[in-house]
Amino acid sequence: MTTSTSLRRAAVFGASGGIGAALVQALISSNDIDKVYALSRSPAASPSIDHPAIDHPTVEPIAFDLTDEASIAAAVARIGSPIDLCVVATGVLTLPDGTGPEKSLRQIDPAAMAQAFALNTIGPALIAKHVLPLFPRDRRAVFAALSARVGSIGDNRLGGWHAYRASKAALNMLIRNFAIELSRTHRQAICVGLHPGTVDTGLSEPFQKGVPQDRLFTPAVSAAHLLRVIDGLAPADSGGCFAWDGARIEP
């Protein structure tokens, strides 16, 4: 990240995941950041976040539950204001019980679909509800939630993965909504969805077959790409969804 962004206080929700932990590590390596809030379900016990970054004086770990608004509100209250950068690096493709993405409509299950929406759409929306009011009104601030290219309706050529695609498409719509509302009070603020590409984490591991080696990113490489995209965003980009290389993704 460059010093031009002046992102002094950052929060990463989902900091125990592969991408989230890498984002925390990358942020503390930046001279632009004074404080990084690393939020996860169990930050003290999570092996993914048990690395030197968590012991860094810049980092404050905070526990929260993505499915509990009171927990999210309490976590955000600990952050306080103002906040200059919030990255939501949560989300699931395969559900915690092992249920994978549907290959046909015959596999649609209402409970599984509801859980996908709770984790991929509603959770990030609740984070936005409590974080966006903390954005400063006198300077640039960025809210970015990890989305997915498969959430693009116009780009859908294969079908399937119904709950995941629909939950990410819904997230993209909410991001657009939030951007419109935010622009009325915070003219320099930016709200976007980010597609990290295929990252070598547990989420993508069952689906990496056929991915070119140069397009299978380590979490560290993915984090660097995402922060570079964030660094290049302008208020006119707010409401959009962008891939790891900065390309705008079709709605």
C-alpha positions as a printed NumPy array, in Angstrom:
array([[  0.   ,   0.   ,   0.   ],
       [  1.149,   3.505,  -0.647],
       [  1.229,   6.329,   1.842],
       [ -1.258,   8.284,  -0.289],
       [ -4.191,   6.35 ,   1.15 ],
       [ -3.516,   7.329,   4.791],
       [ -5.411,   4.318,   6.128],
       [ -4.402,   4.62 ,   9.754],
       [ -6.836,   2.22 ,  11.454],
       [ -7.924,  -1.03 ,   9.81 ],
       [-10.21 ,  -3.911,  10.745],
       [-10.144,  -7.399,   9.239],
       [-13.193,  -9.56 ,   9.914],
       [-12.423, -13.232,   9.375],
       [ -8.799, -12.779,  10.45 ],
       [ -8.37 , -16.449,  11.318],
       [ -8.878, -17.588,   7.726],
       [ -6.134, -17.933,   5.162],
       [ -6.809, -14.664,   3.344],
       [ -7.782, -12.804,   6.51 ],
       [ -4.605, -13.758,   8.35 ],
       [ -2.52 , -12.798,   5.321],
       [ -4.268,  -9.423,   5.176],
       [ -3.418,  -8.788,   8.831],
       [  0.22 ,  -9.66 ,   8.15 ],
       [  0.36 ,  -7.42 ,   5.081],
       [ -1.283,  -4.506,   6.859],
       [  1.13 ,  -4.501,   9.782],
       [  3.964,  -4.423,   7.269],
       [  2.598,  -1.145,   5.916],
       [  3.86 ,   2.155,   7.267],
       [  0.358,   3.545,   6.693],
       [ -1.276,   1.537,   9.474],
       [ -1.258,   2.502,  13.14 ],
       [ -3.718,  -0.148,  14.334],
       [ -5.096,  -3.406,  12.961],
       [ -8.12 ,  -5.035,  14.584],
       [ -8.058,  -8.763,  13.819],
       [-11.557, -10.131,  14.317],
       [-12.378, -13.839,  14.313],
       [-14.522, -16.336,  16.199],
       [-11.733, -17.416,  18.569],
       [ -8.672, -15.247,  17.892],
       [ -6.673, -16.49 ,  20.865],
       [ -7.045, -20.157,  19.94 ],
       [ -7.071, -20.046,  16.16 ],
       [ -4.075, -21.814,  14.588],
       [ -4.459, -19.781,  11.401],
       [ -3.857, -16.54 ,  13.229],
       [ -1.243, -17.911,  15.62 ],
       [  1.674, -16.288,  13.857],
       [  4.009, -13.393,  14.715],
       [  1.507, -10.825,  13.457],
       [ -0.905, -11.49 ,  16.292],
       [  1.767, -10.603,  18.832],
       [  2.608,  -7.407,  17.021],
       [  1.861,  -4.259,  19.061],
       [ -0.149,  -2.904,  16.132],
       [ -2.645,  -5.797,  16.253],
       [ -5.59 ,  -6.168,  18.614],
       [ -7.456,  -9.505,  18.367],
       [-11.219,  -9.373,  18.954],
       [-13.665, -12.282,  19.074],
       [-17.015, -12.089,  17.275],
       [-19.742, -14.373,  15.941],
       [-20.736, -13.708,  12.332],
       [-24.241, -15.088,  12.955],
       [-24.957, -12.966,  16.064],
       [-25.641,  -9.259,  15.56 ],
       [-25.131,  -8.464,  19.239],
       [-21.674, -10.021,  19.026],
       [-20.852,  -8.011,  15.907],
       [-22.082,  -4.8  ,  17.532],
       [-20.   ,  -5.439,  20.654],
       [-16.889,  -6.151,  18.578],
       [-17.327,  -2.976,  16.537],
       [-17.861,  -0.989,  19.731],
       [-14.428,  -2.131,  20.874],
       [-12.941,  -0.757,  17.654],
       [-14.502,   2.646,  18.103],
       [-14.175,   5.394,  15.54 ],
       [-12.906,   6.498,  13.178],
       [-12.043,   3.444,  11.078],
       [-10.334,   3.952,   7.717],
       [-10.372,   0.444,   6.249],
       [-12.63 ,  -2.535,   6.882],
       [-12.133,  -5.802,   5.008],
       [-14.681,  -8.578,   5.486],
       [-12.802, -11.782,   4.672],
       [-15.499, -14.172,   5.842],
       [-17.558, -16.598,   3.786],
       [-18.047, -20.268,   2.99 ],
       [-18.364, -22.432,  -0.09 ],
       [-18.64 , -25.758,   1.698],
       [-20.778, -25.475,   4.818],
       [-19.363, -26.354,   8.255],
       [-21.172, -29.727,   8.2  ],
       [-19.421, -30.647,   4.957],
       [-22.315, -29.904,   2.625],
       [-20.767, -28.866,  -0.666],
       [-22.09 , -26.59 ,  -3.406],
       [-25.031, -28.024,  -5.336],
       [-24.39 , -29.454,  -8.783],
       [-28.073, -29.452,  -9.735],
       [-31.358, -27.987,  -8.531],
       [-32.295, -31.43 ,  -7.154],
       [-29.697, -30.88 ,  -4.421],
       [-31.158, -27.593,  -3.194],
       [-31.829, -27.819,   0.528],
       [-33.606, -24.94 ,   2.296],
       [-31.642, -25.23 ,   5.539],
       [-28.3  , -25.341,   3.723],
       [-29.302, -22.398,   1.546],
       [-30.349, -20.378,   4.58 ],
       [-27.008, -21.099,   6.233],
       [-25.118, -20.013,   3.11 ],
       [-27.001, -16.725,   3.084],
       [-26.437, -16.246,   6.815],
       [-22.672, -16.582,   6.395],
       [-22.089, -15.084,   2.946],
       [-24.685, -12.306,   2.851],
       [-26.348, -11.463,   6.15 ],
       [-23.179, -11.565,   8.264],
       [-21.256,  -9.115,   6.054],
       [-24.369,  -6.907,   5.857],
       [-24.535,  -6.707,   9.649],
       [-20.837,  -5.836,   9.806],
       [-21.481,  -3.009,   7.336],
       [-24.461,  -1.846,   9.404],
       [-22.251,  -1.307,  12.44 ],
       [-18.939,  -0.333,  10.789],
       [-19.963,   2.188,   8.133],
       [-21.226,   4.761,  10.656],
       [-17.672,   4.822,  12.056],
       [-16.204,   6.042,   8.77 ],
       [-14.719,   9.557,   8.851],
       [-16.539,  12.168,   6.784],
       [-13.502,  14.304,   6.036],
       [-11.28 ,  11.776,   4.26 ],
       [-11.142,   8.559,   2.254],
       [-12.278,   5.309,   3.873],
       [-12.859,   1.869,   2.352],
       [-15.24 ,  -0.995,   3.114],
       [-14.413,  -4.121,   1.103],
       [-16.11 ,  -7.511,   1.369],
       [-14.793, -10.642,  -0.293],
       [-17.221, -11.65 ,  -3.002],
       [-16.75 , -14.013,  -5.95 ],
       [-16.843, -13.908,  -9.726],
       [-19.466, -16.658,  -9.645],
       [-21.76 , -14.14 ,  -7.95 ],
       [-21.977, -12.257, -11.246],
       [-25.33 , -12.894, -12.938],
       [-24.11 , -11.689, -16.313],
       [-20.951, -13.816, -16.172],
       [-22.765, -17.037, -15.223],
       [-22.2  , -19.578, -18.003],
       [-22.139, -22.872, -16.071],
       [-24.959, -22.727, -13.529],
       [-24.888, -24.848, -10.375],
       [-23.56 , -23.851,  -6.977],
       [-26.974, -22.304,  -6.419],
       [-26.761, -21.176,  -2.776],
       [-23.192, -19.892,  -3.086],
       [-23.817, -18.006,  -6.334],
       [-27.074, -16.523,  -5.062],
       [-25.624, -15.501,  -1.69 ],
       [-22.701, -13.739,  -3.355],
       [-24.978, -12.071,  -5.923],
       [-27.099, -10.821,  -3.02 ],
       [-23.972,  -9.55 ,  -1.287],
       [-23.015,  -7.646,  -4.428],
       [-26.447,  -6.001,  -4.492],
       [-26.153,  -5.004,  -0.836],
       [-22.718,  -3.505,  -1.491],
       [-24.269,  -1.381,  -4.224],
       [-27.054,  -0.334,  -1.862],
       [-24.592,   0.559,   0.897],
       [-22.455,   2.558,  -1.519],
       [-25.435,   4.678,  -2.598],
       [-26.497,   5.362,   0.975],
       [-22.949,   6.039,   2.146],
       [-22.32 ,   8.552,  -0.646],
       [-24.985,  10.859,   0.767],
       [-23.025,  11.501,   3.96 ],
       [-19.454,  10.342,   3.206],
       [-18.439,  11.681,  -0.189],
       [-14.939,  10.198,  -0.101],
       [-15.953,   6.764,   1.189],
       [-15.757,   3.629,  -0.949],
       [-17.741,   0.401,  -0.605],
       [-16.819,  -2.51 ,  -2.888],
       [-16.818,  -6.255,  -3.35 ],
       [-13.517,  -7.987,  -4.097],
       [-12.904, -11.277,  -5.909],
       [ -9.602, -12.719,  -4.64 ],
       [ -9.22 , -15.301,  -7.396],
       [ -8.521, -18.925,  -6.521],
       [ -6.517, -18.953,  -3.301],
       [ -4.825, -22.024,  -1.868],
       [ -6.967, -22.326,   1.267],
       [ -9.299, -24.919,   2.711],
       [-12.263, -23.22 ,   1.038],
       [-10.953, -23.786,  -2.482],
       [ -8.916, -26.972,  -1.968],
       [-11.581, -29.382,  -3.312],
       [-12.039, -27.205,  -6.409],
       [ -8.455, -26.457,  -7.47 ],
       [ -8.246, -29.113, -10.185],
       [ -7.655, -27.486, -13.54 ],
       [ -6.63 , -24.124, -12.098],
       [ -3.415, -22.952, -13.83 ],
       [ -0.495, -22.821, -11.414],
       [  0.008, -19.125, -12.016],
       [ -3.636, -18.477, -11.072],
       [ -3.566, -20.446,  -7.81 ],
       [ -2.467, -17.81 ,  -5.335],
       [ -0.993, -18.223,  -1.895],
       [ -2.856, -16.249,   0.764],
       [  0.057, -13.797,   0.952],
       [ -0.016, -13.15 ,  -2.794],
       [ -3.802, -12.796,  -2.736],
       [ -3.62 , -10.305,   0.147],
       [ -1.05 ,  -8.237,  -1.744],
       [ -3.289,  -8.195,  -4.829],
       [ -6.353,  -7.166,  -2.816],
       [ -4.586,  -4.355,  -0.982],
       [ -3.196,  -3.092,  -4.272],
       [ -6.718,  -2.973,  -5.708],
       [ -7.999,  -1.177,  -2.597],
       [ -5.171,   1.332,  -2.873],
       [ -6.217,   2.205,  -6.419],
       [ -9.935,   2.686,  -5.77 ],
       [-11.649,   6.051,  -6.079],
       [-15.1  ,   7.159,  -4.838],
       [-16.434,   6.707,  -8.382],
       [-15.685,   2.957,  -7.996],
       [-17.927,   2.632,  -4.95 ],
       [-20.658,   0.043,  -5.365],
       [-18.693,  -2.082,  -7.808],
       [-17.096,  -5.5  ,  -7.597],
       [-13.461,  -5.89 ,  -8.628],
       [-11.237,  -8.876,  -9.311],
       [ -7.789,  -9.409,  -7.823],
       [ -6.202,  -7.719, -10.855],
       [ -8.377,  -4.617, -10.588],
       [-10.738,  -5.566, -13.417],
       [-14.373,  -4.64 , -12.824],
       [-16.677,  -7.662, -12.619],
       [-19.985,  -7.569, -14.459],
       [-23.032,  -7.41 , -12.128]])
